[in-house]
Amino acid sequence: MMDYAIERRVTPEQYIELLNSSGLGERRPVHDRQAIARMLEHANLLATAWDGEVLAGAARCFTDFAYVTYCSDLCVRRECQRQGIGIELLRTVLRAAPCRIVLLAAPKAVDYYPRIGFTQHPSAWTILPGELV
Ligand SMILES: CC(C)(COP(=O)(O)OP(=O)(O)OC[C@H]1O[C@@H](n2cnc3c(N)ncnc32)[C@H](O)[C@@H]1OP(=O)(O)O)[C@@H](O)C(=O)NCCC(=O)NCCS
C-alpha cells in the first residue's frame, strides 16, 4: 500500500536519493545539496508517495492554486515505476490545486504525458539566464 501526502517533510538527502533511484538525477543538480535544499524549500506544492518510510515518488510543483501549476519534477523510484504512482501523484496535485498543469518532459518521458492525457503545447518557450537579448 502506497501512502500519498501533500507537504510531508522531505530532506534534501531523501530527495537526492529519490532523484537518483528514479533516473531523473541525471537531469537535476544532485551533487549540489544546497541547490536541492532550495528546490525543496521554495516549491509550494510537494506531493509525495511513501512505501512506509521510503520515499517512492514525488511531484514537486509551484502553483498559485487558481490558474496554473508548474510541475518541475515528477519522479518514481525505478522498482516502483509503471504501477500507477506517477498518475496518482498528479491526481494528488490536481486535488490540491485544481488548475492547469504545465511541465517540460524529460527525454525519457516524452511518450508518458500524451499517454496519460496531457496535450502538447505548440507554443511553449523557455529562456536561461544570459540568453535575454
Ligand atoms: C515518468 C514517470 C514519472 C512515470 O511514473 P510511473 O509511476 O512509472 O507511471 P504510471 O504507472 O503512472 O504509468 C501510467 C501509464 O504510462 C505508462 N508509462 C510509464 N512510463 C512511461 C514512459 N516513460 N513512456 C511511456 N509510457 C510510460 C505506463 O506503462 C502506464 O500505462 P499502462 O497503464 O497502460 O500500463 C516515472 O517512470 C519516472 O520517474 N521516470 C524517470 C524520471 C522521469 O523521466 N520523470 C519525468 C520528468 S518530466
The ligand as a Tripos MOL2 file, in Angstrom:
@<TRIPOS>MOLECULE
LIG
   48    50     1     0     0
SMALL
NO_CHARGES

@<TRIPOS>ATOM
      1 C1          7.8400    9.0370  -15.9750 C.3       1 LIG1
      2 C2          7.4150    8.5220  -14.5920 C.3       1 LIG1
      3 C3          7.2190    9.6910  -13.6560 C.3       1 LIG1
      4 C4          6.0960    7.7630  -14.7630 C.3       1 LIG1
      5 O1          5.6360    7.3340  -13.4920 O.3       1 LIG1
      6 P1          5.1300    5.8330  -13.2970 P.3       1 LIG1
      7 O2          4.5740    5.7050  -11.9430 O.co2     1 LIG1
      8 O3          6.2390    4.9290  -13.6810 O.co2     1 LIG1
      9 O4          3.9990    5.7220  -14.4200 O.3       1 LIG1
     10 P2          2.4760    5.2590  -14.2670 P.3       1 LIG1
     11 O5          2.4370    3.9680  -13.5470 O.co2     1 LIG1
     12 O6          1.7060    6.4090  -13.7560 O.co2     1 LIG1
     13 O7          2.1750    4.9910  -15.8090 O.3       1 LIG1
     14 C5          0.9300    5.2200  -16.3880 C.3       1 LIG1
     15 C6          0.9690    4.6690  -17.7920 C.3       1 LIG1
     16 O8          2.0230    5.2550  -18.5420 O.3       1 LIG1
     17 C7          2.9510    4.2450  -18.9990 C.3       1 LIG1
     18 N1          4.3100    4.7620  -18.8710 N.ar      1 LIG1
     19 C8          5.0420    4.8800  -17.7480 C.ar      1 LIG1
     20 N2          6.2320    5.4480  -18.0100 N.ar      1 LIG1
     21 C9          6.2530    5.6790  -19.3390 C.ar      1 LIG1
     22 C10         7.2190    6.2460  -20.2000 C.ar      1 LIG1
     23 N3          8.4180    6.6920  -19.7690 N.pl3     1 LIG1
     24 N4          6.9080    6.3330  -21.5260 N.ar      1 LIG1
     25 C11         5.7160    5.9040  -21.9810 C.ar      1 LIG1
     26 N5          4.7490    5.3610  -21.1830 N.ar      1 LIG1
     27 C12         5.0230    5.2430  -19.8810 C.ar      1 LIG1
     28 C13         2.7160    3.0700  -18.0750 C.3       1 LIG1
     29 O9          3.0850    1.8720  -18.6880 O.3       1 LIG1
     30 C14         1.2490    3.1700  -17.7980 C.3       1 LIG1
     31 O10         0.4970    2.6560  -18.8760 O.3       1 LIG1
     32 P3         -0.4830    1.4100  -18.6460 P.3       1 LIG1
     33 O11        -1.4540    1.8580  -17.5930 O.co2     1 LIG1
     34 O12        -1.0750    1.1980  -19.9770 O.co2     1 LIG1
     35 O13         0.4270    0.3340  -18.1730 O.co2     1 LIG1
     36 C15         8.4460    7.5440  -13.9780 C.3       1 LIG1
     37 O14         8.5780    6.4380  -14.8250 O.3       1 LIG1
     38 C16         9.8000    8.1620  -13.7460 C.2       1 LIG1
     39 O15        10.0780    8.6310  -12.6430 O.2       1 LIG1
     40 N6         10.6860    8.1310  -14.7580 N.am      1 LIG1
     41 C17        12.0410    8.6450  -14.6090 C.3       1 LIG1
     42 C18        12.0850   10.1280  -14.3310 C.3       1 LIG1
     43 C19        11.4250   10.9570  -15.4070 C.2       1 LIG1
     44 O16        11.7530   10.8560  -16.5830 O.2       1 LIG1
     45 N7         10.4650   11.7900  -14.9690 N.am      1 LIG1
     46 C20         9.7570   12.6990  -15.8330 C.3       1 LIG1
     47 C21        10.3070   14.0670  -15.6730 C.3       1 LIG1
     48 S1          9.4590   15.1970  -16.7190 S.3       1 LIG1
@<TRIPOS>BOND
     1     1     2 1
     2     2     3 1
     3     2     4 1
     4     2    36 1
     5     4     5 1
     6     5     6 1
     7     6     7 2
     8     6     8 1
     9     6     9 1
    10     9    10 1
    11    10    11 2
    12    10    12 1
    13    10    13 1
    14    13    14 1
    15    14    15 1
    16    15    16 1
    17    15    30 1
    18    16    17 1
    19    17    18 1
    20    17    28 1
    21    18    19 ar
    22    18    27 ar
    23    19    20 ar
    24    20    21 ar
    25    21    22 ar
    26    21    27 ar
    27    22    23 1
    28    22    24 ar
    29    24    25 ar
    30    25    26 ar
    31    26    27 ar
    32    28    29 1
    33    28    30 1
    34    30    31 1
    35    31    32 1
    36    32    33 2
    37    32    34 1
    38    32    35 1
    39    36    37 1
    40    36    38 1
    41    38    39 2
    42    38    40 1
    43    40    41 1
    44    41    42 1
    45    42    43 1
    46    43    44 2
    47    43    45 1
    48    45    46 1
    49    46    47 1
    50    47    48 1
@<TRIPOS>SUBSTRUCTURE
     1 LIG1         1 GROUP 0 **** ****
